Amino acid sequence: MSAIAWIAVGSLAAWGWLSLGQGFFWRTDQRLPPSDEAGNRSPGPGPRTGSGSGRTPRVTGPYTDASGPDAAGGGPGPGGGYTREGLPRDIEYADDHGHAPAHDADDPERWPSVAVVVPARDEAAVLAKSLPSLLAQVYPGRAEVFLVDDGSTDGTGALARELAARYGGLPLTVTSPGEPGPGWTGKLWALRHGIALARADDPAYLLLTDADIAHEPDSLRVLVAAAESHGLDLVSQMARLRVRSTWEKLVVPAFVYFFAQLYPFRRINRPGARTAAAAGGCVLLRDGAAERARVPESIRHAVIDDVALARAVRRSGGRIWLGLAERVDSVRPYPRLADLWRMVARSAYAQLRHNPLLLAGTVLALALVYLVPPVAVCVAAVTGDTAAGWLGLAAWAVMTATYLPMLRYYRQSVWLAPLLPFTALLYLLMTVDSAVRHYRGAGAAWKGRTYPRPETAPDR
């Protein structure tokens, strides 16, 4: 066989291992709430396979995603966030005759108190779509919201107060921590301030959520019920990102797909597993676990703070769970490729620990896994190398098949799946650009702040 055919063999072998040996990363069934075919509780948070019953939830709130219910799962309708499949059994439903069943047996007898902490820096453009959804949470226990205005210059704090006055709902405290202390990233400095303020009322849980994340009215209740009924110290959901523009449709589902490939959700959710990760947009954290893990002090310099948080909780003996969201959506738009490029390049090299050898290995791995299959097919079309063509086509087919579940989760056309090699090439270039920015002194830059390597960050 030719050299390209042998390389295609390596690509096909890699896909065989990835599809079967990497925690079935391509499956999208790790979601809340847990249920089985009969509608009964499973042993822990995991696959959601029940069928719809046609019931309508008795939940209302001011949030409607701008992309529409079918696009973001934010309202009634097929595939929307208010369908029976997307809501937990411990929320009241009105059946076809207007009767509401009793609460689920796994509901806590006494709902623990929750402090919602929202770090926000120059978020006025998205806050009107996200903050009202937090204020409107339907939660049986005590809950309050702390928005930490992290040096905003666009009136974020004033807008938050205005929204609270307009919508009411949960109590809101707006505070500001000042500039980050030595060795702290801005977000973690804001979280430190918000958590310290929240602890005055001794909350049982902390909900750490970003300012661009909108929650459907039952979101907090679902998270707490899962944590309480399964003894979890950290429950995190990867918010459904916005997919409206052409570039969002091409890049966003792949972003979540690549994240799951790097951190397989099933492996993370296995008790005693070493793999740990979280999605920073929505993290419910038991306050006692936060204290044991010394969060956020122990991770104060982390640029990729969600993964660092999950690792700290797991190292301290905590149980964690990560899945895809049904009732949590990001409202931040990334309409242009440049917007998405900045989002990825900001932290890609930090993910590789600023290590040139890891960067080189990542580039070679991406090329072998994602670029070799279409290249082999093209070479075969030109040279008549049938072995290379068939091997490349087989690897491409496996790649395409593993991407389909994520496209279905995002309700995108299946015809985007064969374009995954092109998207992977974009991510490869973004990763290289992230390294270039780092060595030019502008690597982990976010809203006017640039963070150094962790080992060069000054200590307290």
FINUZA-394832 format. One record per residue (C-alpha): residue in three letters; y, z, x. Coordinates in steps of 0.25 Angstrom, whole numbers, padded with zeros to 4 digits, always signed. Example, Ala and Ser with C-alpha at 12.3 -4.5 7.8 and 13.67 -1.06 7.14 Angstrom:
FINUZA-394832
Ala-0018+0031+0049
Ser-0004+0029+0055
end
This chain:
FINUZA-394832
Met+0000+0000+0000
Ser+0014-0002+0004
Ala+0024+0009+0009
Ile+0031+0009-0005
Ala+0018+0010-0012
Trp+0014+0023-0004
Ile+0028+0029-0007
Ala+0026+0026-0021
Val+0012+0033-0021
Gly+0020+0045-0015
Ser+0030+0044-0027
Leu+0018+0043-0037
Ala+0011+0055-0031
Ala+0024+0063-0031
Trp+0026+0060-0046
Gly+0012+0064-0049
Trp+0015+0078-0042
Leu+0028+0079-0049
Ser+0023+0076-0063
Leu+0011+0086-0062
Gly+0014+0096-0051
Gln+0029+0099-0053
Gly+0027+0108-0065
Phe+0027+0097-0075
Phe+0042+0097-0072
Trp+0044+0084-0081
Arg+0040+0091-0094
Thr+0052+0097-0103
Asp+0044+0107-0111
Gln+0050+0120-0104
Arg+0059+0124-0115
Leu+0063+0135-0124
Pro+0058+0140-0134
Pro+0043+0140-0131
Ser+0033+0135-0142
Asp+0020+0128-0143
Glu+0015+0118-0153
Ala+0013+0129-0164
Gly+0027+0134-0162
Asn+0022+0147-0156
Arg+0027+0154-0143
Ser+0022+0150-0130
Pro+0020+0160-0119
Gly+0033+0157-0113
Pro+0045+0147-0113
Gly+0039+0133-0110
Pro+0035+0121-0118
Arg+0041+0118-0131
Thr+0032+0110-0139
Gly+0033+0114-0154
Ser+0037+0104-0165
Gly+0049+0104-0173
Ser+0049+0110-0187
Gly+0061+0104-0193
Arg+0068+0118-0194
Thr+0083+0120-0192
Pro+0088+0131-0183
Arg+0098+0141-0189
Val+0107+0140-0177
Thr+0122+0135-0176
Gly+0132+0134-0166
Pro+0145+0127-0161
Tyr+0138+0119-0150
Thr+0134+0104-0152
Asp+0132+0096-0139
Ala+0141+0084-0138
Ser+0129+0075-0135
Gly+0123+0077-0149
Pro+0111+0085-0153
Asp+0101+0075-0149
Ala+0107+0073-0136
Ala+0108+0087-0132
Gly+0098+0095-0141
Gly+0110+0102-0147
Gly+0108+0101-0162
Pro+0099+0097-0173
Gly+0091+0085-0173
Pro+0079+0079-0166
Gly+0078+0084-0152
Gly+0090+0093-0154
Gly+0091+0107-0150
Tyr+0091+0113-0164
Thr+0077+0107-0167
Arg+0065+0116-0169
Glu+0059+0112-0156
Gly+0072+0116-0148
Leu+0073+0130-0154
Pro+0065+0142-0152
Arg+0056+0149-0163
Asp+0065+0162-0162
Ile+0077+0155-0168
Glu+0078+0155-0183
Tyr+0075+0142-0190
Ala+0078+0138-0204
Asp+0065+0131-0210
Asp+0066+0120-0220
His+0068+0130-0231
Gly+0079+0138-0224
His+0070+0149-0220
Ala+0071+0155-0206
Pro+0058+0161-0199
Ala+0058+0174-0192
His+0062+0176-0178
Asp+0052+0172-0167
Ala+0043+0184-0162
Asp+0048+0182-0148
Asp+0062+0185-0152
Pro+0067+0197-0145
Glu+0067+0210-0154
Arg+0081+0213-0148
Trp+0089+0201-0142
Pro+0094+0204-0128
Ser+0109+0203-0124
Val+0113+0190-0117
Ala+0126+0187-0109
Val+0129+0172-0108
Val+0136+0169-0094
Val+0143+0156-0093
Pro+0149+0152-0080
Ala+0160+0141-0082
Arg+0169+0134-0073
Asp+0178+0123-0078
Glu+0169+0121-0091
Ala+0179+0119-0101
Ala+0174+0104-0104
Val+0161+0109-0108
Leu+0163+0124-0113
Ala+0166+0120-0127
Lys+0152+0114-0129
Ser+0145+0125-0122
Leu+0151+0139-0124
Pro+0151+0139-0139
Ser+0136+0137-0139
Leu+0135+0150-0131
Leu+0144+0157-0140
Ala+0136+0153-0152
Gln+0123+0158-0148
Val+0114+0164-0159
Tyr+0108+0176-0152
Pro+0103+0189-0158
Gly+0107+0198-0147
Arg+0120+0201-0139
Ala+0125+0189-0131
Glu+0139+0186-0125
Val+0145+0175-0117
Phe+0152+0176-0103
Leu+0159+0164-0098
Val+0163+0165-0084
Asp+0175+0156-0081
Asp+0172+0152-0066
Gly+0186+0148-0062
Ser+0188+0137-0072
Thr+0201+0129-0072
Asp+0199+0122-0086
Gly+0200+0133-0095
Thr+0185+0136-0097
Gly+0188+0151-0099
Ala+0199+0149-0110
Leu+0190+0139-0117
Ala+0178+0148-0117
Arg+0187+0159-0124
Glu+0192+0148-0134
Leu+0178+0144-0137
Ala+0174+0158-0140
Ala+0185+0161-0149
Arg+0182+0148-0156
Tyr+0167+0149-0158
Gly+0165+0164-0157
Gly+0150+0168-0155
Leu+0145+0176-0143
Pro+0156+0184-0136
Leu+0162+0177-0124
Thr+0168+0183-0112
Val+0175+0173-0102
Thr+0177+0178-0088
Ser+0180+0173-0074
Pro+0174+0178-0061
Gly+0184+0172-0051
Glu+0180+0163-0039
Pro+0166+0165-0034
Gly+0163+0175-0023
Pro+0158+0171-0010
Gly+0144+0165-0010
Trp+0144+0163-0025
Thr+0144+0150-0033
Gly+0153+0149-0044
Lys+0143+0149-0056
Leu+0136+0161-0050
Trp+0149+0168-0048
Ala+0152+0166-0062
Leu+0139+0170-0067
Arg+0140+0183-0059
His+0153+0186-0066
Gly+0148+0183-0079
Ile+0135+0191-0078
Ala+0142+0203-0072
Leu+0151+0203-0084
Ala+0139+0201-0094
Arg+0131+0212-0088
Ala+0142+0222-0094
Asp+0134+0221-0107
Asp+0120+0222-0100
Pro+0115+0208-0106
Ala+0100+0206-0105
Tyr+0101+0191-0102
Leu+0111+0182-0096
Leu+0112+0168-0101
Leu+0118+0160-0090
Thr+0123+0146-0095
Asp+0133+0136-0090
Ala+0146+0132-0097
Asp+0141+0118-0100
Ile+0128+0123-0108
Ala+0128+0123-0123
His+0118+0132-0130
Glu+0112+0130-0144
Pro+0114+0143-0152
Asp+0100+0148-0150
Ser+0100+0146-0135
Leu+0102+0160-0131
Arg+0092+0166-0141
Val+0081+0156-0136
Leu+0083+0160-0121
Val+0083+0175-0124
Ala+0071+0174-0133
Ala+0063+0166-0122
Ala+0067+0176-0111
Glu+0064+0188-0119
Ser+0051+0183-0125
His+0045+0178-0112
Gly+0051+0188-0102
Leu+0060+0178-0095
Asp+0071+0182-0085
Leu+0077+0168-0085
Val+0077+0157-0095
Ser+0084+0145-0092
Gln+0086+0131-0099
Met+0090+0118-0093
Ala+0101+0114-0103
Arg+0100+0100-0108
Leu+0110+0092-0100
Arg+0119+0082-0107
Val+0114+0068-0107
Arg+0124+0058-0114
Ser+0130+0049-0103
Thr+0121+0038-0096
Trp+0121+0046-0083
Glu+0117+0059-0090
Lys+0105+0052-0096
Leu+0101+0047-0083
Val+0103+0059-0074
Val+0103+0072-0083
Pro+0088+0072-0088
Ala+0084+0068-0073
Phe+0092+0080-0068
Val+0084+0090-0077
Tyr+0071+0082-0073
Phe+0073+0084-0058
Phe+0077+0098-0060
Ala+0064+0101-0068
Gln+0056+0093-0057
Leu+0062+0102-0046
Tyr+0060+0115-0055
Pro+0049+0113-0065
Phe+0052+0121-0077
Arg+0037+0124-0079
Arg+0035+0130-0065
Ile+0048+0138-0066
Asn+0043+0144-0080
Arg+0030+0148-0074
Pro+0030+0163-0072
Gly+0029+0166-0057
Ala+0033+0152-0053
Arg+0041+0151-0040
Thr+0050+0139-0046
Ala+0063+0144-0052
Ala+0075+0137-0058
Ala+0084+0138-0070
Ala+0095+0130-0077
Gly+0108+0136-0075
Gly+0114+0131-0088
Cys+0106+0141-0096
Val+0099+0153-0090
Leu+0095+0166-0098
Leu+0094+0177-0087
Arg+0089+0191-0090
Asp+0099+0200-0084
Gly+0089+0209-0078
Ala+0083+0197-0070
Ala+0097+0193-0066
Glu+0099+0207-0060
Arg+0085+0207-0053
Ala+0088+0193-0047
Arg+0102+0197-0043
Val+0108+0185-0051
Pro+0118+0179-0048
Glu+0121+0186-0035
Ser+0108+0182-0029
Ile+0111+0167-0031
Arg+0126+0167-0030
His+0127+0155-0020
Ala+0117+0146-0028
Val+0122+0133-0032
Ile+0110+0130-0040
Asp+0111+0143-0047
Asp+0101+0141-0058
Val+0089+0139-0049
Ala+0094+0150-0040
Leu+0095+0160-0052
Ala+0081+0156-0057
Arg+0075+0159-0043
Ala+0082+0172-0042
Val+0077+0177-0055
Arg+0063+0172-0052
Arg+0063+0179-0038
Ser+0067+0192-0045
Gly+0054+0191-0053
Gly+0061+0185-0066
Arg+0054+0175-0075
Ile+0062+0162-0078
Trp+0061+0150-0087
Leu+0067+0136-0087
Gly+0067+0125-0097
Leu+0074+0114-0104
Ala+0084+0118-0114
Glu+0084+0114-0129
Arg+0096+0122-0133
Val+0105+0122-0121
Asp+0113+0109-0117
Ser+0123+0106-0106
Val+0136+0100-0112
Arg+0141+0096-0098
Pro+0143+0080-0097
Tyr+0139+0072-0085
Pro+0144+0059-0090
Arg+0145+0052-0076
Leu+0135+0050-0065
Ala+0145+0057-0056
Asp+0145+0070-0065
Leu+0130+0070-0064
Trp+0130+0067-0049
Arg+0139+0079-0046
Met+0131+0088-0055
Val+0118+0085-0046
Ala+0125+0084-0033
Arg+0132+0097-0034
Ser+0119+0105-0032
Ala+0108+0095-0028
Tyr+0109+0098-0013
Ala+0110+0113-0016
Gln+0096+0112-0023
Leu+0091+0107-0010
Arg+0096+0119-0003
His+0106+0110+0005
Asn+0094+0106+0013
Pro+0094+0092+0020
Leu+0079+0092+0021
Leu+0077+0095+0006
Leu+0087+0084+0003
Ala+0080+0074+0011
Gly+0067+0078+0004
Thr+0073+0078-0010
Val+0078+0063-0007
Leu+0065+0059-0002
Ala+0057+0065-0014
Leu+0067+0059-0024
Ala+0065+0046-0018
Leu+0050+0047-0018
Val+0048+0052-0032
Tyr+0059+0045-0039
Leu+0063+0032-0031
Val+0050+0027-0025
Pro+0044+0023-0039
Pro+0055+0013-0043
Val+0056+0008-0029
Ala+0041+0006-0028
Val+0042-0002-0041
Cys+0053-0010-0036
Val+0047-0013-0023
Ala+0034-0018-0030
Ala+0042-0027-0039
Val+0048-0034-0026
Thr+0036-0034-0017
Gly+0024-0034-0026
Asp+0019-0020-0021
Thr+0011-0017-0033
Ala+0006-0004-0028
Ala+0020+0001-0025
Gly+0024-0004-0039
Trp+0013+0003-0047
Leu+0014+0016-0039
Gly+0030+0016-0041
Leu+0028+0013-0055
Ala+0018+0024-0057
Ala+0027+0035-0051
Trp+0039+0029-0059
Ala+0031+0031-0072
Val+0027+0045-0069
Met+0042+0048-0065
Thr+0047+0042-0078
Ala+0036+0049-0087
Thr+0040+0063-0081
Tyr+0055+0060-0084
Leu+0053+0057-0099
Pro+0052+0071-0104
Met+0065+0075-0098
Leu+0072+0062-0104
Arg+0065+0066-0118
Tyr+0071+0080-0116
Tyr+0085+0074-0114
Arg+0082+0064-0125
Gln+0085+0052-0116
Ser+0078+0038-0116
Val+0065+0037-0109
Trp+0070+0025-0103
Leu+0078+0034-0093
Ala+0065+0039-0087
Pro+0062+0027-0078
Leu+0077+0028-0072
Leu+0073+0042-0066
Pro+0072+0036-0052
Phe+0086+0031-0053
Thr+0091+0045-0058
Ala+0083+0051-0046
Leu+0090+0042-0037
Leu+0103+0048-0042
Tyr+0099+0062-0040
Leu+0094+0059-0026
Leu+0108+0053-0023
Met+0115+0065-0030
Thr+0106+0075-0021
Val+0110+0067-0008
Asp+0125+0068-0013
Ser+0123+0083-0015
Ala+0119+0085-0001
Val+0131+0076+0004
Arg+0141+0084-0004
His+0135+0097+0002
Tyr+0137+0092+0016
Arg+0151+0088+0013
Gly+0154+0102+0007
Ala+0154+0098-0007
Gly+0140+0100-0011
Ala+0138+0111-0022
Ala+0152+0109-0028
Trp+0155+0113-0043
Lys+0168+0113-0050
Gly+0177+0115-0037
Arg+0167+0124-0030
Thr+0158+0120-0018
Tyr+0146+0129-0014
Pro+0140+0130+0000
Arg+0125+0132+0004
Pro+0120+0145-0001
Glu+0117+0150+0013
Thr+0132+0147+0017
Ala+0138+0154+0005
Pro+0144+0167+0009
Asp+0138+0180+0004
Arg+0145+0190-0004
end
